[in-house]
Amino acid sequence: MTSTTDIPESGRLSRPEFVGMIAMLFATVAFSIDSMLPALPEIAAELSPADPNRAQLILTSFVLGMGIGTFVAGPLSDRFGRKRVIMGGAVLYCLAALCAWAAPTLELLLIARVVGGLGASAPRVVSLALVRDLYRGREMARIMSFAMLIFTLVPAVAPLMGTVIIDALGWRGIFLSFLAFSAVSILWLSIRQPETLPPHARRPVSVAGLGSAFREVLSHRVILTAIGVQTLVFGALFGTLSSTQQVFDVTWGRGESFPLWFAVIALMAGTASLVNAALVMRLGMRFLVTVALGVQFLLSLGMWGMTANDLWPAALAFPAYVLWTTGVFFMAGLTLGNLNAMAMEPVGHIAGMAASVIGSIATVLAVALAAPLGLAFDGTPLPLMLGVASFAGVGFLLIRSLPRT
């Protein structure tokens, strides 16, 4: 293991515990998004009855705040250390959850969600810098794959948990569950994980320093390409998340069983991280990303053509959609960890800033793609399928444009 810290081997967490902790910190975001899915119909009926599609903005507003906060969290962690910034973000996240719980209008709820995303950005992006402090290259990609495998369990059970909470406390009770989830993960971090950025390695926060680091990050072609492809993959992922509950409910009439179907989809797609961990050391990050995007383009275009022309037998149309949705999440599992590792490799000396720039740009731009895609829902999955095909196709061309090294 290649380390950039002063933590002795005896003071480091075991790899299984480290992976589990990182996965839970990452999962703050997944839980904050996926547990809201079964609440969207009730929120729409109560706060936006004239335009139910607007309830989807509860998801993308959180992602927007996370993207903006990502730009700030990394540089702060380079200055003050990883643990302090993660814990400070968690406090902001919890305060925003309380405001969302009490919000009387959709507009105020959306503002609270943006602020919650700002807070959640710290566990999300600074955890990535923390991993980069201890690992690099394909080994980092392998660690990320194992973390993503555990992380997958949260999206699988989050809608089911959301349904249970709604039945017991109403949809507002979901925001109280965010407080409990965040408290557990932050206690784990504070008690068990040593600081990975020693004082002598920290960088002062200054406008000039941030500008210099920003220019350095964006001067690498590989990083720029990785950001572009991440944007497209996130756009496909967030667009699918925004529309999936409505597709199950309106298109297929399976709203009540949606949490169970979503759990099946998430668990099947979660095997992508295991596949990636097994193959990335042998085949490389770029190869796996290229194959995943190419296959997704062909599958999504084929699904769009078959569905638009009503070529599916009645008994196969719904199973085909479930498998296609699984494929979208599977593509994310095969690409996002690898793209992060590719982008971070040249800039380990400014890992916090690099993680911020990369994550912030990709996330904010992805919202610009995903929000219109979700709002385009017309009672059928056709706009979603065509959008995912377009994003995957452009991403494939971008990753193929990189020169071989």
C-alpha positions as CSV (number, residue, x, y, z in Angstrom):
1,M,0.0,0.0,0.0
2,T,1.3,3.4,-0.9
3,S,0.5,6.0,1.7
4,T,1.0,9.8,1.8
5,T,0.3,10.1,5.5
6,D,2.2,9.7,8.7
7,I,-0.2,7.1,10.1
8,P,1.7,4.0,11.2
9,E,0.5,0.6,10.1
10,S,-0.6,-0.3,13.6
11,G,-2.8,2.8,13.8
12,R,-4.7,2.2,10.6
13,L,-8.1,0.6,10.3
14,S,-8.2,-2.9,8.9
15,R,-9.2,-2.8,5.2
16,P,-12.7,-4.3,5.8
17,E,-13.5,-1.8,8.5
18,F,-12.1,1.1,6.4
19,V,-14.1,0.0,3.3
20,G,-17.3,-0.3,5.5
21,M,-16.8,3.2,7.0
22,I,-16.2,4.8,3.6
23,A,-19.2,3.0,2.2
24,M,-21.4,4.4,4.9
25,L,-20.2,7.9,4.4
26,F,-20.8,7.6,0.7
27,A,-24.3,6.2,1.5
28,T,-25.4,9.4,3.1
29,V,-26.1,10.7,-0.4
30,A,-27.8,7.5,-1.6
31,F,-30.0,7.3,1.5
32,S,-30.9,11.0,1.2
33,I,-32.1,10.4,-2.4
34,D,-33.5,6.9,-2.6
35,S,-35.5,6.9,0.6
36,M,-37.4,9.8,-0.8
37,L,-38.6,7.9,-3.9
38,P,-41.8,6.3,-2.4
39,A,-42.7,9.7,-0.8
40,L,-42.9,11.6,-4.1
41,P,-46.6,10.8,-4.9
42,E,-47.6,12.1,-1.4
43,I,-45.4,15.1,-1.6
44,A,-46.8,16.0,-5.0
45,A,-50.3,15.6,-3.9
46,E,-49.8,17.8,-0.8
47,L,-47.4,20.4,-2.1
48,S,-47.7,20.4,-5.9
49,P,-51.0,18.9,-6.9
50,A,-51.2,21.0,-10.1
51,D,-47.9,19.7,-11.5
52,P,-46.9,16.3,-10.0
53,N,-43.6,16.2,-12.0
54,R,-42.2,19.0,-9.9
55,A,-41.9,16.6,-7.0
56,Q,-38.9,15.1,-8.8
57,L,-37.0,18.3,-8.0
58,I,-36.7,17.1,-4.4
59,L,-34.1,14.7,-5.8
60,T,-32.2,17.0,-8.2
61,S,-32.2,20.0,-5.8
62,F,-30.3,17.9,-3.3
63,V,-27.9,16.8,-6.0
64,L,-27.4,20.5,-7.0
65,G,-26.6,21.5,-3.5
66,M,-24.2,18.6,-3.2
67,G,-22.4,19.6,-6.4
68,I,-22.0,23.2,-5.2
69,G,-20.8,22.1,-1.8
70,T,-18.3,19.7,-3.3
71,F,-16.3,22.6,-4.6
72,V,-15.9,24.0,-1.1
73,A,-15.5,20.9,0.9
74,G,-12.3,19.6,-0.7
75,P,-10.2,22.8,-0.3
76,L,-11.4,23.1,3.3
77,S,-10.2,19.6,4.0
78,D,-6.8,20.3,2.4
79,R,-6.5,23.2,5.0
80,F,-8.2,21.8,8.1
81,G,-8.0,18.0,7.7
82,R,-10.4,15.5,6.5
83,K,-12.3,14.6,9.7
84,R,-13.1,18.2,10.7
85,V,-14.7,19.0,7.4
86,I,-16.7,15.8,7.2
87,M,-18.1,16.3,10.6
88,G,-18.9,20.0,9.9
89,G,-20.8,19.1,6.8
90,A,-22.7,16.5,8.7
91,V,-23.9,19.1,11.2
92,L,-25.2,21.3,8.3
93,Y,-26.9,18.3,6.7
94,C,-28.7,17.5,10.0
95,L,-29.9,21.1,10.4
96,A,-31.2,21.1,6.8
97,A,-33.1,17.8,7.5
98,L,-34.9,19.5,10.4
99,C,-35.8,22.5,8.2
100,A,-37.1,20.1,5.5
101,W,-39.2,18.2,8.1
102,A,-40.9,21.5,9.0
103,A,-41.2,23.1,5.5
104,P,-44.8,24.2,4.7
105,T,-44.3,24.7,0.9
106,L,-42.5,22.9,-1.9
107,E,-40.3,25.9,-2.5
108,L,-39.0,26.0,1.1
109,L,-38.6,22.2,1.0
110,L,-36.4,22.5,-2.1
111,I,-34.3,25.2,-0.4
112,A,-33.8,22.9,2.6
113,R,-32.8,20.1,0.2
114,V,-30.2,22.3,-1.5
115,V,-28.7,23.1,1.9
116,G,-28.8,19.5,2.9
117,G,-26.9,18.7,-0.3
118,L,-24.3,21.3,0.6
119,G,-23.8,19.5,3.9
120,A,-23.8,16.0,2.4
121,S,-21.0,17.1,0.0
122,A,-18.5,16.8,2.8
123,P,-18.9,13.1,3.5
124,R,-19.1,12.4,-0.2
125,V,-16.1,14.2,-1.6
126,V,-13.8,14.4,1.4
127,S,-14.1,10.7,1.9
128,L,-12.8,10.3,-1.7
129,A,-9.8,12.4,-0.8
130,L,-9.3,10.4,2.4
131,V,-9.1,7.2,0.3
132,R,-6.7,8.9,-2.1
133,D,-4.5,9.8,0.9
134,L,-4.0,6.1,1.6
135,Y,-4.3,4.4,-1.9
136,R,-3.6,5.3,-5.5
137,G,-4.2,4.0,-9.0
138,R,-5.8,0.7,-9.6
139,E,-5.6,-0.2,-5.9
140,M,-7.7,2.9,-5.2
141,A,-10.1,1.8,-7.9
142,R,-10.3,-1.6,-6.2
143,I,-11.0,-0.1,-2.8
144,M,-13.7,2.1,-4.3
145,S,-15.3,-0.9,-5.9
146,F,-15.5,-2.8,-2.6
147,A,-16.9,0.4,-1.0
148,M,-19.5,0.8,-3.8
149,L,-20.5,-2.9,-3.4
150,I,-21.5,-2.3,0.3
151,F,-22.9,1.1,-0.6
152,T,-25.3,-0.6,-3.0
153,L,-27.1,-2.2,-0.1
154,V,-28.4,1.3,0.9
155,P,-30.2,2.1,-2.4
156,A,-31.6,-1.4,-2.3
157,V,-33.2,-1.0,1.1
158,A,-33.7,2.8,1.2
159,P,-37.1,2.8,-0.6
160,L,-38.4,0.0,1.6
161,M,-37.2,1.9,4.7
162,G,-38.8,5.0,3.3
163,T,-42.1,3.2,2.9
164,V,-42.0,1.9,6.5
165,I,-41.2,5.4,7.8
166,I,-44.0,6.9,5.7
167,D,-46.5,4.4,7.1
168,A,-45.4,5.1,10.7
169,L,-44.7,8.8,10.6
170,G,-45.8,10.3,7.3
171,W,-43.5,11.4,4.6
172,R,-41.9,14.1,6.8
173,G,-40.6,11.4,9.1
174,I,-38.0,10.5,6.5
175,F,-36.1,13.6,7.3
176,L,-35.8,12.6,10.9
177,S,-34.3,9.3,9.8
178,F,-31.5,11.3,8.0
179,L,-30.4,12.6,11.4
180,A,-30.0,9.1,12.8
181,F,-28.2,7.8,9.8
182,S,-25.7,10.7,9.8
183,A,-25.1,10.4,13.5
184,V,-24.0,6.8,13.2
185,S,-21.6,7.4,10.4
186,I,-20.0,10.4,11.9
187,L,-19.5,8.7,15.3
188,W,-17.8,5.8,13.5
189,L,-15.5,8.2,11.7
190,S,-14.7,10.3,14.8
191,I,-14.0,7.4,17.1
192,R,-12.2,4.9,14.8
193,Q,-10.5,6.7,11.8
194,P,-7.2,8.6,12.4
195,E,-6.7,11.8,10.5
196,T,-5.1,11.0,7.1
197,L,-3.8,14.5,6.3
198,P,-1.0,15.5,8.8
199,P,-0.5,19.2,9.6
200,H,2.7,19.5,7.6
201,A,0.9,18.4,4.4
202,R,-2.0,20.9,4.7
203,R,-2.4,23.8,2.3
204,P,-3.6,27.3,3.3
205,V,-6.9,28.3,1.7
206,S,-6.5,31.4,-0.5
207,V,-8.1,32.6,-3.7
208,A,-4.7,32.5,-5.5
209,G,-4.1,29.0,-4.2
210,L,-7.5,27.8,-5.2
211,G,-7.2,29.3,-8.6
212,S,-3.8,27.7,-9.1
213,A,-5.1,24.3,-8.1
214,F,-8.2,24.7,-10.3
215,R,-6.0,25.5,-13.3
216,E,-3.8,22.6,-12.6
217,V,-6.7,20.2,-12.4
218,L,-8.2,21.4,-15.6
219,S,-4.9,21.4,-17.5
220,H,-4.9,17.6,-17.7
221,R,-6.7,16.2,-20.7
222,V,-7.4,12.9,-18.9
223,I,-9.1,14.8,-16.0
224,L,-11.2,16.9,-18.4
225,T,-12.3,13.8,-20.2
226,A,-13.1,12.0,-17.0
227,I,-15.2,14.9,-15.8
228,G,-17.1,15.0,-19.1
229,V,-17.8,11.3,-19.0
230,Q,-18.8,11.4,-15.3
231,T,-21.2,14.2,-16.1
232,L,-22.9,12.0,-18.7
233,V,-23.0,8.9,-16.5
234,F,-24.4,10.9,-13.5
235,G,-26.9,12.6,-15.9
236,A,-28.2,9.1,-16.9
237,L,-28.2,7.9,-13.3
238,F,-30.0,10.9,-11.8
239,G,-32.4,11.1,-14.7
240,T,-33.3,7.5,-14.2
241,L,-33.7,7.9,-10.4
242,S,-35.9,11.0,-11.0
243,S,-38.3,9.2,-13.3
244,T,-38.3,5.6,-12.1
245,Q,-41.0,5.8,-9.4
246,Q,-43.4,7.5,-11.9
247,V,-42.6,5.0,-14.6
248,F,-43.4,2.1,-12.3
249,D,-46.6,3.8,-11.0
250,V,-48.0,5.5,-14.1
251,T,-46.7,3.4,-16.9
252,W,-46.9,0.0,-15.4
253,G,-49.4,0.5,-12.5
254,R,-46.9,-1.0,-10.0
255,G,-46.5,1.9,-7.6
256,E,-47.2,-0.2,-4.4
257,S,-44.6,-2.8,-5.3
258,F,-42.1,-0.3,-6.5
259,P,-39.8,-0.5,-3.3
260,L,-39.5,-4.2,-3.8
261,W,-38.7,-3.9,-7.5
262,F,-36.2,-1.2,-6.8
263,A,-34.5,-3.4,-4.2
264,V,-34.1,-6.2,-6.8
265,I,-32.7,-3.7,-9.3
266,A,-30.2,-2.2,-6.9
267,L,-29.0,-5.6,-5.7
268,M,-28.5,-6.9,-9.2
269,A,-26.8,-3.8,-10.3
270,G,-24.6,-3.9,-7.2
271,T,-22.7,-6.8,-8.6
272,A,-21.1,-4.4,-11.0
273,S,-18.8,-3.2,-8.3
274,L,-17.8,-6.8,-7.5
275,V,-17.1,-7.4,-11.2
276,N,-15.1,-4.2,-11.5
277,A,-13.0,-5.1,-8.4
278,A,-12.2,-8.5,-9.9
279,L,-11.3,-7.1,-13.4
280,V,-9.9,-3.7,-13.0
281,M,-6.4,-4.8,-12.0
282,R,-6.2,-7.0,-15.1
283,L,-8.0,-5.1,-17.8
284,G,-7.6,-1.5,-16.6
285,M,-10.0,1.3,-15.9
286,R,-10.3,2.8,-19.3
287,F,-11.2,-0.5,-21.0
288,L,-14.0,-1.2,-18.5
289,V,-15.4,2.3,-18.9
290,T,-15.4,2.1,-22.7
291,V,-17.1,-1.3,-22.8
292,A,-19.8,-0.3,-20.2
293,L,-20.7,2.8,-22.1
294,G,-20.7,1.1,-25.5
295,V,-22.9,-1.7,-24.3
296,Q,-25.3,0.8,-22.6
297,F,-25.6,2.9,-25.8
298,L,-26.6,-0.2,-27.8
299,L,-29.0,-1.5,-25.2
300,S,-30.8,1.8,-24.6
301,L,-31.1,2.6,-28.3
302,G,-32.5,-0.9,-28.8
303,M,-35.0,-0.5,-25.9
304,W,-36.1,2.8,-27.2
305,G,-36.7,1.4,-30.7
306,M,-38.6,-1.7,-29.4
307,T,-40.7,0.3,-27.0
308,A,-41.5,3.1,-29.4
309,N,-42.7,0.7,-32.1
310,D,-44.6,-1.5,-29.6
311,L,-42.5,-4.6,-30.6
312,W,-42.4,-6.2,-27.1
313,P,-44.8,-9.0,-26.4
314,A,-47.2,-8.0,-23.6
315,A,-45.6,-10.4,-21.2
316,L,-42.0,-9.2,-21.8
317,A,-42.4,-5.4,-21.8
318,F,-42.2,-4.9,-18.1
319,P,-39.4,-7.4,-17.4
320,A,-37.5,-5.8,-20.3
321,Y,-37.8,-2.4,-18.6
322,V,-36.7,-3.8,-15.3
323,L,-33.6,-5.3,-16.9
324,W,-32.8,-2.1,-18.8
325,T,-33.1,-0.1,-15.6
326,T,-30.7,-2.5,-13.9
327,G,-28.3,-2.0,-16.8
328,V,-28.2,1.7,-16.2
329,F,-27.2,1.3,-12.6
330,F,-24.8,-1.5,-13.6
331,M,-23.1,0.9,-16.0
332,A,-22.7,3.4,-13.2
333,G,-21.0,0.7,-11.0
334,L,-18.6,-0.1,-13.8
335,T,-17.6,3.5,-14.6
336,L,-17.8,6.0,-11.7
337,G,-15.2,4.5,-9.5
338,N,-12.8,4.0,-12.4
339,L,-13.4,7.5,-13.7
340,N,-12.7,9.0,-10.2
341,A,-9.5,7.0,-10.0
342,M,-8.4,8.1,-13.5
343,A,-9.1,11.7,-12.7
344,M,-7.4,11.7,-9.3
345,E,-4.2,9.9,-10.3
346,P,-2.3,12.9,-11.7
347,V,-3.1,15.2,-8.8
348,G,-2.6,13.3,-5.6
349,H,-0.7,16.2,-4.1
350,I,-3.8,18.3,-4.1
351,A,-6.3,15.5,-3.6
352,G,-8.9,17.5,-1.7
353,M,-9.0,20.3,-4.3
354,A,-8.9,17.9,-7.2
355,A,-11.8,15.8,-5.7
356,S,-13.8,19.0,-5.3
357,V,-13.3,20.4,-8.8
358,I,-13.9,17.0,-10.4
359,G,-17.0,16.2,-8.3
360,S,-18.5,19.7,-8.4
361,I,-18.3,20.2,-12.1
362,A,-19.6,16.7,-12.9
363,T,-22.5,16.9,-10.4
364,V,-23.7,20.4,-11.2
365,L,-23.6,19.7,-15.0
366,A,-25.3,16.4,-14.5
367,V,-28.2,18.1,-12.8
368,A,-28.6,20.3,-15.8
369,L,-28.9,17.1,-17.9
370,A,-31.0,15.1,-15.5
371,A,-33.7,17.6,-14.4
372,P,-35.0,18.2,-17.9
373,L,-34.8,14.5,-18.6
374,G,-36.9,13.7,-15.5
375,L,-39.4,16.5,-16.2
376,A,-39.9,15.2,-19.8
377,F,-41.8,12.2,-18.4
378,D,-44.9,11.8,-20.5
379,G,-46.4,8.7,-19.1
380,T,-43.9,6.4,-20.9
381,P,-40.2,5.6,-20.4
382,L,-39.4,6.7,-24.0
383,P,-37.8,10.1,-23.1
384,L,-35.7,8.5,-20.5
385,M,-34.5,5.7,-22.8
386,L,-33.5,8.1,-25.5
387,G,-31.8,10.4,-23.1
388,V,-29.7,7.6,-21.5
389,A,-28.8,6.3,-25.0
390,S,-27.6,9.8,-26.0
391,F,-25.5,10.2,-22.8
392,A,-23.9,6.8,-23.1
393,G,-23.1,7.3,-26.8
394,V,-21.4,10.7,-26.2
395,G,-19.5,9.3,-23.2
396,F,-18.3,6.4,-25.3
397,L,-16.9,8.8,-27.9
398,L,-15.2,10.9,-25.3
399,I,-13.4,8.0,-23.6
400,R,-12.4,6.6,-26.9
401,S,-10.8,10.0,-27.8
402,L,-8.1,9.7,-25.2
403,P,-4.7,8.6,-26.6
404,R,-3.5,5.2,-25.5
405,T,-0.7,5.3,-22.9
